[in-house]
Amino acid sequence: MGKGFVNLSLVTPWVILRALLGAITWDLITWWLGLPTSSSHALIGGYAGAAMAHVAWTKGFQHTLEGLIVGSGPSRCCSFSRAADRHGFA
């Protein structure tokens, strides 16, 4: 999981553990508040967040997006725009 989404050279067992803990925490909070949520989306968000946090911790906050593989500059913007359109957010 994560090939083509997260820079795999940054993934350690700690990153995976933190991704799981983030997803579990998010699911518990939304369950407690009675909000509808998707556990699979929580896992992917936790994985991306853990990878970004790992990069911020090791290289500095300004390099945070290096944890994700989404292109650079204008292509990054287009990638997010296409993803939002595909998922009905536009």
N, C-alpha and C positions, 0 to 999 in steps of 0.2 A: 504494500500500500504506500502511496505517496510518490511513486515514480512519476516524474513529470510535473509534480505539484510542489514538493518540498525538496530542497537540496539534500540529497541522501548522504552526502559526506558530513553533514551536521547532525545526523540522527544517531543518538546514543540511547542506551536503555533508560537513562534518566529523562530524556526528551519524551520517549514513549510513555513512561510512567506519569510524567506531568501532563501529557495530553489526555490520558485516561482520567486522571484526577480532575482536570478542568472540565471534561465532558460530564463526569459523574456529578460534580458540584453544580454545573449548569442545569442538568436534568433534575436534581433534587430541588434547587431553588424554584425552577419553573413549575414543578409538580406541587410544591408547597403553596405557591401563589395561584395555582389553578390555571396556568397558561398552557396552551397547546404548544408542543415542541416536538422536534424530530431528533431521536437519539443518534441517528447516523449523521445528521448535519452537525450535531454537537461534537461528535468524534472528529469530524473533519476540521471543524473550527478549533477544537482543542489541539489537534495535531499542528495546524498552521500557527496557532498562537504559541505553542511550546517551541516550535522551531524558530519563530521570530524572537522569542524571549531568550533562547539559547544564543542566538547571534548577538543580540543586544548585550548579553552578559559577557560574552567572550571578545567581541570586536568593538563594542560601543553602540550607543543608541542610534547614531546616524547610519549604521549599516543594517538596521533591522530588516528591511525588505529583502536583503540578500538571502534570507532563509527560504524565501518562496521563489519558485520559478515561474515568473509571469512576464518575462521580457523586460525591456527598459524603455524609459521615456514614453513616446507616443504609443508604442505597441502595448505598454502596460495599461494605459488608459483605454485603448481599444479592447483589450482582453476583458477588463472589468465591465465595459459597456456591453460587449457581446454576451458575457455571462449573465448580467442583469436582465438583458432582453430575453435570453433563453429561459430564464426562470420567472419571467413575468413581473419584474420589478420596474420596468421602464414604462 
